[in-house]
Amino acid sequence: MGHMIEDLAGKIVGYDSVAPMRAISQTGIKNELRAVYNDLNNPLLNQRRVMLGREPDIGKSSVLRNFGPEQFGYSANAIERELMAEAIRAYMADPNYLKTVAPKTAAAIRAAWNPTARSRDTVQFNSIGSAHGAALVPTRGEGE
């Protein structure tokens, strides 16, 4: 879903053998994108959370803060697309999480998607958050 939204909302950045390739600009948000990807996909970080029962201090541990699409074997030209797709997925699963930990990324997604004609009838990314905090809550069916 994240790849589809980026492809429908992004600007043309190149062409493959079939069609134009589109992407949402990552200017000024690469660090946020990396942090979100690490936060949601780093198995060692998640193990440490379970072990400690709280958020660990990741500042001094490169293995707890430097997990990216590369660790899943994505090629260099696919990494940026994976980072954005994961941020879009996070926004859809828990908008407050993304708006709290990556506000510039959330704004970039809104700016790219909301003006499109299809956004009125499908997914709408809102800028107003709730007072419930930023915990990532599993979507229905996950973790049950």
N, CA, C and O atoms as CSV, one atom per row, in Angstrom:
chain,resi,resn,atom,element,x,y,z
A,1,MET,N,N,0.834,-1.181,0.000
A,1,MET,CA,C,0.000,0.000,0.000
A,1,MET,C,C,0.885,1.254,0.000
A,1,MET,O,O,0.589,2.223,-0.700
A,2,GLY,N,N,1.969,1.235,0.782
A,2,GLY,CA,C,2.865,2.384,0.834
A,2,GLY,C,C,3.485,2.695,-0.511
A,2,GLY,O,O,3.589,3.857,-0.903
A,3,HIS,N,N,3.901,1.639,-1.226
A,3,HIS,CA,C,4.480,1.847,-2.557
A,3,HIS,C,C,3.441,2.418,-3.517
A,3,HIS,O,O,3.752,3.296,-4.322
A,4,MET,N,N,2.219,1.926,-3.432
A,4,MET,CA,C,1.173,2.408,-4.325
A,4,MET,C,C,0.886,3.885,-4.059
A,4,MET,O,O,0.775,4.672,-4.999
A,5,ILE,N,N,0.768,4.265,-2.794
A,5,ILE,CA,C,0.485,5.666,-2.470
A,5,ILE,C,C,1.624,6.555,-2.940
A,5,ILE,O,O,1.381,7.628,-3.493
A,6,GLU,N,N,2.863,6.126,-2.728
A,6,GLU,CA,C,3.989,6.938,-3.200
A,6,GLU,C,C,3.965,7.059,-4.720
A,6,GLU,O,O,4.216,8.136,-5.260
A,7,ASP,N,N,3.667,5.969,-5.408
A,7,ASP,CA,C,3.640,6.014,-6.868
A,7,ASP,C,C,2.523,6.913,-7.390
A,7,ASP,O,O,2.706,7.604,-8.392
A,8,LEU,N,N,1.385,6.912,-6.732
A,8,LEU,CA,C,0.266,7.745,-7.176
A,8,LEU,C,C,0.462,9.221,-6.821
A,8,LEU,O,O,-0.019,10.099,-7.537
A,9,ALA,N,N,1.160,9.495,-5.729
A,9,ALA,CA,C,1.291,10.876,-5.259
A,9,ALA,C,C,2.613,11.536,-5.626
A,9,ALA,O,O,2.712,12.763,-5.642
A,10,GLY,N,N,3.624,10.734,-5.920
A,10,GLY,CA,C,4.953,11.283,-6.133
A,10,GLY,C,C,5.141,11.960,-7.477
A,10,GLY,O,O,4.317,11.836,-8.384
A,11,LYS,N,N,6.224,12.664,-7.575
A,11,LYS,CA,C,6.628,13.312,-8.827
A,11,LYS,C,C,7.456,12.322,-9.642
A,11,LYS,O,O,8.099,11.435,-9.079
A,12,ILE,N,N,7.440,12.468,-10.943
A,12,ILE,CA,C,8.228,11.588,-11.807
A,12,ILE,C,C,9.713,11.821,-11.547
A,12,ILE,O,O,10.205,12.947,-11.614
A,13,VAL,N,N,10.422,10.714,-11.245
A,13,VAL,CA,C,11.856,10.792,-10.965
A,13,VAL,C,C,12.675,9.989,-11.967
A,13,VAL,O,O,13.904,9.995,-11.909
A,14,GLY,N,N,12.011,9.308,-12.874
A,14,GLY,CA,C,12.709,8.506,-13.868
A,14,GLY,C,C,11.714,7.626,-14.603
A,14,GLY,O,O,10.501,7.745,-14.432
A,15,TYR,N,N,12.261,6.737,-15.428
A,15,TYR,CA,C,11.424,5.845,-16.227
A,15,TYR,C,C,12.011,4.453,-16.182
A,15,TYR,O,O,13.228,4.278,-16.251
A,16,ASP,N,N,11.134,3.452,-16.067
A,16,ASP,CA,C,11.595,2.085,-16.226
A,16,ASP,C,C,11.110,1.589,-17.587
A,16,ASP,O,O,10.692,2.399,-18.414
A,17,SER,N,N,11.152,0.308,-17.834
A,17,SER,CA,C,10.787,-0.204,-19.163
A,17,SER,C,C,9.290,-0.133,-19.438
A,17,SER,O,O,8.872,-0.318,-20.581
A,18,VAL,N,N,8.474,0.131,-18.421
A,18,VAL,CA,C,7.027,0.114,-18.601
A,18,VAL,C,C,6.384,1.487,-18.433
A,18,VAL,O,O,5.505,1.859,-19.209
A,19,ALA,N,N,6.810,2.227,-17.442
A,19,ALA,CA,C,6.111,3.473,-17.109
A,19,ALA,C,C,7.029,4.418,-16.346
A,19,ALA,O,O,8.148,4.053,-15.985
A,20,PRO,N,N,6.550,5.636,-16.103
A,20,PRO,CA,C,7.329,6.555,-15.283
A,20,PRO,C,C,7.415,6.055,-13.844
A,20,PRO,O,O,6.488,5.420,-13.343
A,21,MET,N,N,8.523,6.345,-13.192
A,21,MET,CA,C,8.686,6.025,-11.775
A,21,MET,C,C,8.462,7.312,-10.994
A,21,MET,O,O,9.024,8.353,-11.333
A,22,ARG,N,N,7.648,7.242,-9.956
A,22,ARG,CA,C,7.336,8.420,-9.152
A,22,ARG,C,C,7.796,8.204,-7.724
A,22,ARG,O,O,7.846,7.075,-7.235
A,23,ALA,N,N,8.136,9.313,-7.054
A,23,ALA,CA,C,8.564,9.241,-5.662
A,23,ALA,C,C,8.193,10.531,-4.947
A,23,ALA,O,O,8.116,11.597,-5.558
A,24,ILE,N,N,7.965,10.419,-3.648
A,24,ILE,CA,C,7.775,11.582,-2.791
A,24,ILE,C,C,9.164,12.059,-2.395
A,24,ILE,O,O,10.007,11.253,-2.001
A,25,SER,N,N,9.407,13.338,-2.493
A,25,SER,CA,C,10.727,13.892,-2.189
A,25,SER,C,C,11.139,13.566,-0.751
A,25,SER,O,O,10.341,13.673,0.180
A,26,GLN,N,N,12.391,13.170,-0.596
A,26,GLN,CA,C,12.943,12.876,0.719
A,26,GLN,C,C,13.894,13.974,1.194
A,26,GLN,O,O,14.632,13.787,2.161
A,27,THR,N,N,13.874,15.102,0.519
A,27,THR,CA,C,14.736,16.214,0.899
A,27,THR,C,C,14.402,16.668,2.319
A,27,THR,O,O,13.259,17.016,2.617
A,28,GLY,N,N,15.394,16.661,3.172
A,28,GLY,CA,C,15.243,17.133,4.548
A,28,GLY,C,C,14.594,16.154,5.512
A,28,GLY,O,O,14.376,16.490,6.676
A,29,ILE,N,N,14.277,14.935,5.044
A,29,ILE,CA,C,13.618,13.978,5.943
A,29,ILE,C,C,14.308,12.615,6.004
A,29,ILE,O,O,13.771,11.687,6.609
A,30,LYS,N,N,15.460,12.479,5.404
A,30,LYS,CA,C,16.134,11.173,5.358
A,30,LYS,C,C,16.439,10.625,6.744
A,30,LYS,O,O,16.298,9.423,6.969
A,31,ASN,N,N,16.852,11.473,7.676
A,31,ASN,CA,C,17.135,10.995,9.038
A,31,ASN,C,C,15.872,10.488,9.723
A,31,ASN,O,O,15.902,9.475,10.421
A,32,GLU,N,N,14.756,11.200,9.521
A,32,GLU,CA,C,13.491,10.735,10.093
A,32,GLU,C,C,13.073,9.401,9.480
A,32,GLU,O,O,12.636,8.498,10.192
A,33,LEU,N,N,13.207,9.278,8.171
A,33,LEU,CA,C,12.833,8.034,7.499
A,33,LEU,C,C,13.652,6.856,8.026
A,33,LEU,O,O,13.117,5.775,8.272
A,34,ARG,N,N,14.935,7.079,8.192
A,34,ARG,CA,C,15.818,6.027,8.726
A,34,ARG,C,C,15.430,5.661,10.156
A,34,ARG,O,O,15.410,4.483,10.511
A,35,ALA,N,N,15.123,6.661,10.973
A,35,ALA,CA,C,14.752,6.405,12.369
A,35,ALA,C,C,13.456,5.602,12.452
A,35,ALA,O,O,13.351,4.679,13.260
A,36,VAL,N,N,12.478,5.943,11.631
A,36,VAL,CA,C,11.209,5.206,11.622
A,36,VAL,C,C,11.445,3.768,11.179
A,36,VAL,O,O,10.937,2.834,11.800
A,37,TYR,N,N,12.203,3.590,10.121
A,37,TYR,CA,C,12.459,2.229,9.620
A,37,TYR,C,C,13.132,1.395,10.704
A,37,TYR,O,O,12.730,0.259,10.956
A,38,ASN,N,N,14.145,1.954,11.340
A,38,ASN,CA,C,14.845,1.250,12.408
A,38,ASN,C,C,13.892,0.924,13.553
A,38,ASN,O,O,13.870,-0.204,14.045
A,39,ASP,N,N,13.116,1.898,13.970
A,39,ASP,CA,C,12.214,1.736,15.093
A,39,ASP,C,C,11.217,0.604,14.872
A,39,ASP,O,O,10.888,-0.127,15.807
A,40,LEU,N,N,10.742,0.459,13.654
A,40,LEU,CA,C,9.699,-0.519,13.371
A,40,LEU,C,C,10.207,-1.867,12.873
A,40,LEU,O,O,9.451,-2.838,12.864
A,41,ASN,N,N,11.464,-1.948,12.460
A,41,ASN,CA,C,11.951,-3.176,11.837
A,41,ASN,C,C,13.174,-3.813,12.477
A,41,ASN,O,O,13.524,-4.940,12.125
A,42,ASN,N,N,13.830,-3.138,13.395
A,42,ASN,CA,C,15.068,-3.649,13.977
A,42,ASN,C,C,14.749,-4.759,14.987
A,42,ASN,O,O,14.222,-4.476,16.063
A,43,PRO,N,N,15.061,-6.020,14.652
A,43,PRO,CA,C,14.729,-7.112,15.568
A,43,PRO,C,C,15.491,-7.037,16.890
A,43,PRO,O,O,14.952,-7.416,17.930
A,44,LEU,N,N,16.725,-6.558,16.867
A,44,LEU,CA,C,17.485,-6.436,18.113
A,44,LEU,C,C,16.898,-5.367,19.025
A,44,LEU,O,O,16.859,-5.538,20.243
A,45,LEU,N,N,16.447,-4.273,18.442
A,45,LEU,CA,C,15.803,-3.222,19.224
A,45,LEU,C,C,14.519,-3.751,19.848
A,45,LEU,O,O,14.248,-3.493,21.021
A,46,ASN,N,N,13.737,-4.479,19.084
A,46,ASN,CA,C,12.498,-5.030,19.622
A,46,ASN,C,C,12.760,-6.061,20.716
A,46,ASN,O,O,12.024,-6.110,21.702
A,47,GLN,N,N,13.791,-6.879,20.559
A,47,GLN,CA,C,14.165,-7.829,21.613
A,47,GLN,C,C,14.565,-7.100,22.888
A,47,GLN,O,O,14.183,-7.501,23.987
A,48,ARG,N,N,15.332,-6.032,22.736
A,48,ARG,CA,C,15.769,-5.258,23.900
A,48,ARG,C,C,14.584,-4.607,24.613
A,48,ARG,O,O,14.553,-4.544,25.842
A,49,ARG,N,N,13.614,-4.125,23.842
A,49,ARG,CA,C,12.402,-3.553,24.445
A,49,ARG,C,C,11.685,-4.584,25.315
A,49,ARG,O,O,11.268,-4.292,26.435
A,50,VAL,N,N,11.554,-5.792,24.776
A,50,VAL,CA,C,10.876,-6.855,25.518
A,50,VAL,C,C,11.675,-7.205,26.769
A,50,VAL,O,O,11.113,-7.335,27.856
A,51,MET,N,N,12.974,-7.354,26.611
A,51,MET,CA,C,13.837,-7.738,27.723
A,51,MET,C,C,13.800,-6.700,28.849
A,51,MET,O,O,13.713,-7.058,30.024
A,52,LEU,N,N,13.867,-5.413,28.488
A,52,LEU,CA,C,13.896,-4.345,29.489
A,52,LEU,C,C,12.508,-3.933,29.972
A,52,LEU,O,O,12.353,-3.420,31.080
A,53,GLY,N,N,11.512,-4.162,29.137
A,53,GLY,CA,C,10.174,-3.709,29.468
A,53,GLY,C,C,9.994,-2.210,29.312
A,53,GLY,O,O,9.065,-1.628,29.872
A,54,ARG,N,N,10.879,-1.589,28.555
A,54,ARG,CA,C,10.834,-0.146,28.313
A,54,ARG,C,C,11.680,0.153,27.076
A,54,ARG,O,O,12.293,-0.739,26.490
A,55,GLU,N,N,11.695,1.427,26.698
A,55,GLU,CA,C,12.535,1.841,25.566
A,55,GLU,C,C,14.003,1.864,25.995
A,55,GLU,O,O,14.344,2.515,26.982
A,56,PRO,N,N,14.863,1.172,25.277
A,56,PRO,CA,C,16.292,1.225,25.609
A,56,PRO,C,C,16.931,2.519,25.119
A,56,PRO,O,O,16.406,3.183,24.225
A,57,ASP,N,N,18.063,2.869,25.708
A,57,ASP,CA,C,18.851,4.002,25.232
A,57,ASP,C,C,19.653,3.513,24.031
A,57,ASP,O,O,20.579,2.716,24.183
A,58,ILE,N,N,19.302,3.987,22.845
A,58,ILE,CA,C,19.968,3.498,21.632
A,58,ILE,C,C,21.147,4.375,21.218
A,58,ILE,O,O,21.834,4.063,20.245
A,59,GLY,N,N,21.388,5.450,21.935
A,59,GLY,CA,C,22.414,6.409,21.557
A,59,GLY,C,C,23.804,5.844,21.388
A,59,GLY,O,O,24.539,6.278,20.501
A,60,LYS,N,N,24.187,4.885,22.216
A,60,LYS,CA,C,25.552,4.362,22.166
A,60,LYS,C,C,25.676,3.035,21.430
A,60,LYS,O,O,26.771,2.482,21.328
A,61,SER,N,N,24.572,2.526,20.922
A,61,SER,CA,C,24.584,1.219,20.281
A,61,SER,C,C,24.238,1.331,18.801
A,61,SER,O,O,23.092,1.603,18.442
A,62,SER,N,N,25.232,1.120,17.950
A,62,SER,CA,C,24.971,1.223,16.512
A,62,SER,C,C,24.044,0.117,16.027
A,62,SER,O,O,23.320,0.325,15.053
A,63,VAL,N,N,24.035,-1.055,16.667
A,63,VAL,CA,C,23.153,-2.132,16.220
A,63,VAL,C,C,21.697,-1.862,16.598
A,63,VAL,O,O,20.791,-2.444,16.002
A,64,LEU,N,N,21.463,-0.996,17.570
A,64,LEU,CA,C,20.094,-0.667,17.947
A,64,LEU,C,C,19.552,0.527,17.179
A,64,LEU,O,O,18.357,0.812,17.245
A,65,ARG,N,N,20.423,1.238,16.443
A,65,ARG,CA,C,19.939,2.432,15.749
A,65,ARG,C,C,20.256,2.505,14.265
A,65,ARG,O,O,19.881,3.483,13.620
A,66,ASN,N,N,20.914,1.537,13.709
A,66,ASN,CA,C,21.316,1.628,12.300
A,66,ASN,C,C,20.760,0.500,11.442
A,66,ASN,O,O,21.444,0.015,10.541
A,67,PHE,N,N,19.539,0.082,11.708
A,67,PHE,CA,C,18.932,-0.993,10.923
A,67,PHE,C,C,18.144,-0.369,9.772
A,67,PHE,O,O,17.318,0.518,9.988
A,68,GLY,N,N,18.400,-0.829,8.568
A,68,GLY,CA,C,17.712,-0.278,7.401
A,68,GLY,C,C,17.372,-1.348,6.392
A,68,GLY,O,O,17.602,-2.531,6.640
A,69,PRO,N,N,16.829,-0.952,5.258
A,69,PRO,CA,C,16.459,-1.912,4.217
A,69,PRO,C,C,17.646,-2.742,3.730
A,69,PRO,O,O,17.467,-3.844,3.214
A,70,GLU,N,N,18.849,-2.214,3.895
A,70,GLU,CA,C,20.057,-2.938,3.482
A,70,GLU,C,C,20.147,-4.291,4.190
A,70,GLU,O,O,20.576,-5.280,3.597
A,71,GLN,N,N,19.738,-4.328,5.469
A,71,GLN,CA,C,19.821,-5.565,6.244
A,71,GLN,C,C,18.841,-6.625,5.735
A,71,GLN,O,O,19.013,-7.810,6.016
A,72,PHE,N,N,17.833,-6.215,5.001
A,72,PHE,CA,C,16.909,-7.165,4.382
A,72,PHE,C,C,17.314,-7.492,2.951
A,72,PHE,O,O,16.605,-8.223,2.260
A,73,GLY,N,N,18.457,-6.954,2.496
A,73,GLY,CA,C,18.983,-7.283,1.184
A,73,GLY,C,C,18.487,-6.423,0.036
A,73,GLY,O,O,18.677,-6.787,-1.125
A,74,TYR,N,N,17.852,-5.283,0.328
A,74,TYR,CA,C,17.386,-4.408,-0.752
A,74,TYR,C,C,18.572,-3.798,-1.476
A,74,TYR,O,O,19.585,-3.466,-0.862
A,75,SER,N,N,18.438,-3.653,-2.784
A,75,SER,CA,C,19.501,-3.064,-3.589
A,75,SER,C,C,19.574,-1.560,-3.318
A,75,SER,O,O,18.632,-0.967,-2.793
A,76,ALA,N,N,20.675,-0.969,-3.674
A,76,ALA,CA,C,20.898,0.453,-3.415
A,76,ALA,C,C,19.822,1.334,-4.043
A,76,ALA,O,O,19.438,2.349,-3.463
A,77,ASN,N,N,19.334,0.956,-5.222
A,77,ASN,CA,C,18.322,1.798,-5.873
A,77,ASN,C,C,16.915,1.576,-5.322
A,77,ASN,O,O,15.998,2.296,-5.715
A,78,ALA,N,N,16.711,0.619,-4.440
A,78,ALA,CA,C,15.391,0.364,-3.849
A,78,ALA,C,C,15.280,0.896,-2.416
A,78,ALA,O,O,14.184,0.936,-1.857
A,79,ILE,N,N,16.386,1.299,-1.829
A,79,ILE,CA,C,16.391,1.675,-0.416
A,79,ILE,C,C,15.495,2.873,-0.132
A,79,ILE,O,O,14.705,2.832,0.811
A,80,GLU,N,N,15.597,3.924,-0.912
A,80,GLU,CA,C,14.770,5.112,-0.658
A,80,GLU,C,C,13.283,4.785,-0.761
A,80,GLU,O,O,12.480,5.280,0.031
A,81,ARG,N,N,12.919,3.963,-1.722
A,81,ARG,CA,C,11.506,3.589,-1.878
A,81,ARG,C,C,11.021,2.783,-0.674
A,81,ARG,O,O,9.884,2.956,-0.233
A,82,GLU,N,N,11.861,1.917,-0.145
A,82,GLU,CA,C,11.482,1.133,1.036
A,82,GLU,C,C,11.324,2.022,2.260
A,82,GLU,O,O,10.401,1.831,3.052
A,83,LEU,N,N,12.210,2.982,2.418
A,83,LEU,CA,C,12.107,3.896,3.562
A,83,LEU,C,C,10.789,4.660,3.526
A,83,LEU,O,O,10.116,4.782,4.550
A,84,MET,N,N,10.414,5.176,2.358
A,84,MET,CA,C,9.172,5.937,2.248
A,84,MET,C,C,7.955,5.028,2.393
A,84,MET,O,O,6.990,5.400,3.059
A,85,ALA,N,N,7.982,3.863,1.793
A,85,ALA,CA,C,6.849,2.943,1.910
A,85,ALA,C,C,6.606,2.570,3.362
A,85,ALA,O,O,5.456,2.467,3.787
A,86,GLU,N,N,7.659,2.368,4.124
A,86,GLU,CA,C,7.517,2.031,5.544
A,86,GLU,C,C,6.954,3.207,6.332
A,86,GLU,O,O,6.147,3.009,7.240
A,87,ALA,N,N,7.364,4.417,5.999
A,87,ALA,CA,C,6.815,5.596,6.677
A,87,ALA,C,C,5.328,5.752,6.366
A,87,ALA,O,O,4.546,6.092,7.253
A,88,ILE,N,N,4.935,5.511,5.132
A,88,ILE,CA,C,3.521,5.591,4.757
A,88,ILE,C,C,2.735,4.513,5.505
A,88,ILE,O,O,1.647,4.779,6.016
A,89,ARG,N,N,3.278,3.314,5.567
A,89,ARG,CA,C,2.622,2.236,6.307
A,89,ARG,C,C,2.439,2.626,7.770
A,89,ARG,O,O,1.376,2.403,8.350
A,90,ALA,N,N,3.478,3.209,8.364
A,90,ALA,CA,C,3.398,3.631,9.754
A,90,ALA,C,C,2.331,4.714,9.930
A,90,ALA,O,O,1.584,4.700,10.909
A,91,TYR,N,N,2.261,5.639,8.993
A,91,TYR,CA,C,1.267,6.717,9.060
A,91,TYR,C,C,-0.145,6.135,9.022
A,91,TYR,O,O,-1.028,6.585,9.753
A,92,MET,N,N,-0.350,5.136,8.169
A,92,MET,CA,C,-1.670,4.528,8.056
A,92,MET,C,C,-2.023,3.703,9.304
A,92,MET,O,O,-3.179,3.685,9.725
A,93,ALA,N,N,-1.043,3.028,9.889
A,93,ALA,CA,C,-1.289,2.184,11.059
A,93,ALA,C,C,-1.497,3.010,12.325
A,93,ALA,O,O,-2.356,2.690,13.146
A,94,ASP,N,N,-0.712,4.071,12.479
A,94,ASP,CA,C,-0.799,4.895,13.688
A,94,ASP,C,C,-0.341,6.309,13.354
A,94,ASP,O,O,0.834,6.638,13.522
A,95,PRO,N,N,-1.259,7.145,12.884
A,95,PRO,CA,C,-0.889,8.506,12.484
A,95,PRO,C,C,-0.192,9.292,13.584
A,95,PRO,O,O,0.728,10.057,13.297
A,96,ASN,N,N,-0.600,9.125,14.824
A,96,ASN,CA,C,0.022,9.878,15.921
A,96,ASN,C,C,1.486,9.504,16.116
A,96,ASN,O,O,2.305,10.360,16.449
A,97,TYR,N,N,1.819,8.232,15.910
A,97,TYR,CA,C,3.216,7.801,16.002
A,97,TYR,C,C,4.064,8.575,15.000
A,97,TYR,O,O,5.070,9.183,15.364
A,98,LEU,N,N,3.647,8.546,13.728
A,98,LEU,CA,C,4.474,9.189,12.704
A,98,LEU,C,C,4.541,10.696,12.903
A,98,LEU,O,O,5.607,11.293,12.751
A,99,LYS,N,N,3.410,11.321,13.242
A,99,LYS,CA,C,3.414,12.777,13.437
A,99,LYS,C,C,4.256,13.181,14.633
A,99,LYS,O,O,4.742,14.311,14.690
A,100,THR,N,N,4.440,12.277,15.595
A,100,THR,CA,C,5.248,12.574,16.782
A,100,THR,C,C,6.737,12.355,16.529
A,100,THR,O,O,7.552,13.229,16.825
A,101,VAL,N,N,7.099,11.181,15.978
A,101,VAL,CA,C,8.514,10.858,15.816
A,101,VAL,C,C,9.112,11.365,14.508
A,101,VAL,O,O,10.331,11.496,14.397
A,102,ALA,N,N,8.274,11.651,13.522
A,102,ALA,CA,C,8.772,12.106,12.214
A,102,ALA,C,C,7.820,13.148,11.631
A,102,ALA,O,O,7.195,12.908,10.598
A,103,PRO,N,N,7.708,14.294,12.284
A,103,PRO,CA,C,6.727,15.297,11.828
A,103,PRO,C,C,6.981,15.833,10.422
A,103,PRO,O,O,6.030,16.117,9.693
A,104,LYS,N,N,8.238,15.976,10.031
A,104,LYS,CA,C,8.532,16.463,8.679
A,104,LYS,C,C,8.141,15.430,7.624
A,104,LYS,O,O,7.664,15.777,6.543
A,105,THR,N,N,8.351,14.162,7.953
A,105,THR,CA,C,7.972,13.080,7.045
A,105,THR,C,C,6.461,13.029,6.896
A,105,THR,O,O,5.950,12.894,5.784
A,106,ALA,N,N,5.745,13.134,8.003
A,106,ALA,CA,C,4.278,13.139,7.950
A,106,ALA,C,C,3.788,14.303,7.096
A,106,ALA,O,O,2.861,14.146,6.300
A,107,ALA,N,N,4.400,15.455,7.258
A,107,ALA,CA,C,4.006,16.632,6.465
A,107,ALA,C,C,4.297,16.415,4.982
A,107,ALA,O,O,3.503,16.824,4.135
A,108,ALA,N,N,5.419,15.779,4.655
A,108,ALA,CA,C,5.763,15.517,3.251
A,108,ALA,C,C,4.761,14.553,2.617
A,108,ALA,O,O,4.373,14.728,1.462
A,109,ILE,N,N,4.347,13.546,3.366
A,109,ILE,CA,C,3.359,12.596,2.849
A,109,ILE,C,C,2.023,13.299,2.627
A,109,ILE,O,O,1.392,13.118,1.586
A,110,ARG,N,N,1.594,14.094,3.595
A,110,ARG,CA,C,0.341,14.851,3.437
A,110,ARG,C,C,0.410,15.779,2.239
A,110,ARG,O,O,-0.527,15.842,1.444
A,111,ALA,N,N,1.513,16.498,2.106
A,111,ALA,CA,C,1.659,17.468,1.014
A,111,ALA,C,C,1.628,16.787,-0.350
A,111,ALA,O,O,1.122,17.358,-1.316
A,112,ALA,N,N,2.159,15.584,-0.435
A,112,ALA,CA,C,2.167,14.877,-1.716
A,112,ALA,C,C,0.826,14.213,-2.012
A,112,ALA,O,O,0.358,14.251,-3.150
A,113,TRP,N,N,0.204,13.609,-1.007
A,113,TRP,CA,C,-0.992,12.804,-1.249
A,113,TRP,C,C,-2.289,13.590,-1.188
A,113,TRP,O,O,-3.120,13.456,-2.087
A,114,ASN,N,N,-2.494,14.401,-0.167
A,114,ASN,CA,C,-3.805,15.014,0.040
A,114,ASN,C,C,-4.310,15.857,-1.126
A,114,ASN,O,O,-5.519,15.874,-1.357
A,115,PRO,N,N,-3.464,16.552,-1.872
A,115,PRO,CA,C,-3.983,17.325,-3.011
A,115,PRO,C,C,-4.443,16.472,-4.200
A,115,PRO,O,O,-5.095,16.992,-5.106
A,116,THR,N,N,-4.118,15.174,-4.214
A,116,THR,CA,C,-4.521,14.360,-5.353
A,116,THR,C,C,-6.028,14.125,-5.324
A,116,THR,O,O,-6.628,14.033,-4.253
A,117,ALA,N,N,-6.618,14.030,-6.474
A,117,ALA,CA,C,-8.076,13.846,-6.582
A,117,ALA,C,C,-8.530,12.570,-5.888
A,117,ALA,O,O,-9.604,12.549,-5.286
A,118,ARG,N,N,-7.734,11.505,-5.958
A,118,ARG,CA,C,-8.162,10.234,-5.365
A,118,ARG,C,C,-8.133,10.256,-3.847
A,118,ARG,O,O,-8.739,9.387,-3.221
A,119,SER,N,N,-7.455,11.211,-3.235
A,119,SER,CA,C,-7.380,11.220,-1.766
A,119,SER,C,C,-8.739,11.478,-1.128
A,119,SER,O,O,-8.983,11.023,-0.010
A,120,ARG,N,N,-9.621,12.188,-1.802
A,120,ARG,CA,C,-10.942,12.472,-1.234
A,120,ARG,C,C,-11.773,11.213,-1.044
A,120,ARG,O,O,-12.588,11.145,-0.124
A,121,ASP,N,N,-11.580,10.220,-1.899
A,121,ASP,CA,C,-12.410,9.021,-1.866
A,121,ASP,C,C,-11.698,7.801,-1.279
A,121,ASP,O,O,-12.299,6.733,-1.166
A,122,THR,N,N,-10.436,7.945,-0.907
A,122,THR,CA,C,-9.698,6.788,-0.399
A,122,THR,C,C,-9.060,7.115,0.936
A,122,THR,O,O,-9.758,7.267,1.939
A,123,VAL,N,N,-7.749,7.224,0.958
A,123,VAL,CA,C,-7.001,7.490,2.183
A,123,VAL,C,C,-6.831,8.991,2.347
A,123,VAL,O,O,-6.522,9.691,1.384
A,124,GLN,N,N,-7.030,9.485,3.552
A,124,GLN,CA,C,-6.788,10.905,3.843
A,124,GLN,C,C,-5.810,10.983,5.006
A,124,GLN,O,O,-6.083,10.437,6.074
A,125,PHE,N,N,-4.689,11.643,4.821
A,125,PHE,CA,C,-3.711,11.836,5.880
A,125,PHE,C,C,-3.983,13.186,6.524
A,125,PHE,O,O,-3.877,14.221,5.865
A,126,ASN,N,N,-4.332,13.185,7.795
A,126,ASN,CA,C,-4.676,14.412,8.503
A,126,ASN,C,C,-3.505,14.923,9.312
A,126,ASN,O,O,-2.621,14.158,9.698
A,127,SER,N,N,-3.502,16.230,9.568
A,127,SER,CA,C,-2.411,16.831,10.322
A,127,SER,C,C,-2.710,16.953,11.799
A,127,SER,O,O,-1.791,17.178,12.586
A,128,ILE,N,N,-3.962,16.813,12.205
A,128,ILE,CA,C,-4.323,16.977,13.609
A,128,ILE,C,C,-4.159,15.648,14.317
A,128,ILE,O,O,-4.675,14.623,13.871
A,129,GLY,N,N,-3.431,15.675,15.432
A,129,GLY,CA,C,-3.224,14.470,16.216
A,129,GLY,C,C,-4.100,14.472,17.445
A,129,GLY,O,O,-4.739,15.477,17.758
A,130,SER,N,N,-4.135,13.355,18.142
A,130,SER,CA,C,-4.911,13.271,19.367
A,130,SER,C,C,-3.983,13.401,20.562
A,130,SER,O,O,-2.763,13.454,20.407
A,131,ALA,N,N,-4.549,13.452,21.728
A,131,ALA,CA,C,-3.775,13.582,22.970
A,131,ALA,C,C,-3.430,12.226,23.556
A,131,ALA,O,O,-3.005,12.150,24.709
A,132,HIS,N,N,-3.599,11.160,22.799
A,132,HIS,CA,C,-3.374,9.820,23.320
A,132,HIS,C,C,-1.911,9.401,23.305
A,132,HIS,O,O,-1.615,8.304,23.779
A,133,GLY,N,N,-1.013,10.164,22.815
A,133,GLY,CA,C,0.394,9.789,22.789
A,133,GLY,C,C,0.791,9.155,21.477
A,133,GLY,O,O,0.045,9.195,20.498
A,134,ALA,N,N,1.990,8.560,21.466
A,134,ALA,CA,C,2.537,8.067,20.218
A,134,ALA,C,C,2.828,6.580,20.221
A,134,ALA,O,O,3.655,6.125,19.431
A,135,ALA,N,N,2.197,5.824,21.059
A,135,ALA,CA,C,2.447,4.381,21.083
A,135,ALA,C,C,1.985,3.765,19.777
A,135,ALA,O,O,0.926,4.111,19.253
A,136,LEU,N,N,2.787,2.851,19.257
A,136,LEU,CA,C,2.415,2.152,18.031
A,136,LEU,C,C,1.495,1.012,18.423
A,136,LEU,O,O,1.930,0.040,19.041
A,137,VAL,N,N,0.242,1.128,18.068
A,137,VAL,CA,C,-0.753,0.119,18.411
A,137,VAL,C,C,-0.928,-0.804,17.228
A,137,VAL,O,O,-1.119,-0.332,16.107
A,138,PRO,N,N,-0.866,-2.130,17.448
A,138,PRO,CA,C,-1.051,-3.040,16.314
A,138,PRO,C,C,-2.424,-2.846,15.692
A,138,PRO,O,O,-3.410,-2.591,16.384
A,139,THR,N,N,-2.467,-2.972,14.370
A,139,THR,CA,C,-3.750,-2.885,13.695
A,139,THR,C,C,-4.524,-4.163,13.952
A,139,THR,O,O,-3.946,-5.161,14.383
A,140,ARG,N,N,-5.797,-4.148,13.697
A,140,ARG,CA,C,-6.643,-5.292,13.976
A,140,ARG,C,C,-6.097,-6.535,13.292
A,140,ARG,O,O,-5.765,-6.512,12.107
A,141,GLY,N,N,-6.011,-7.600,14.039
A,141,GLY,CA,C,-5.493,-8.848,13.495
A,141,GLY,C,C,-4.028,-9.079,13.827
A,141,GLY,O,O,-3.575,-10.224,13.835
A,142,GLU,N,N,-3.283,-8.022,14.099
A,142,GLU,CA,C,-1.880,-8.162,14.468
A,142,GLU,C,C,-1.782,-8.276,15.982
A,142,GLU,O,O,-2.466,-7.557,16.711
A,143,GLY,N,N,-0.947,-9.162,16.443
A,143,GLY,CA,C,-0.664,-9.265,17.858
A,143,GLY,C,C,-1.809,-9.837,18.678
A,143,GLY,O,O,-1.751,-9.803,19.907
A,144,GLU,N,N,-2.843,-10.360,18.041
A,144,GLU,CA,C,-3.974,-10.936,18.777
A,144,GLU,C,C,-3.767,-12.412,18.976
A,144,GLU,O,O,-4.611,-13.078,19.576
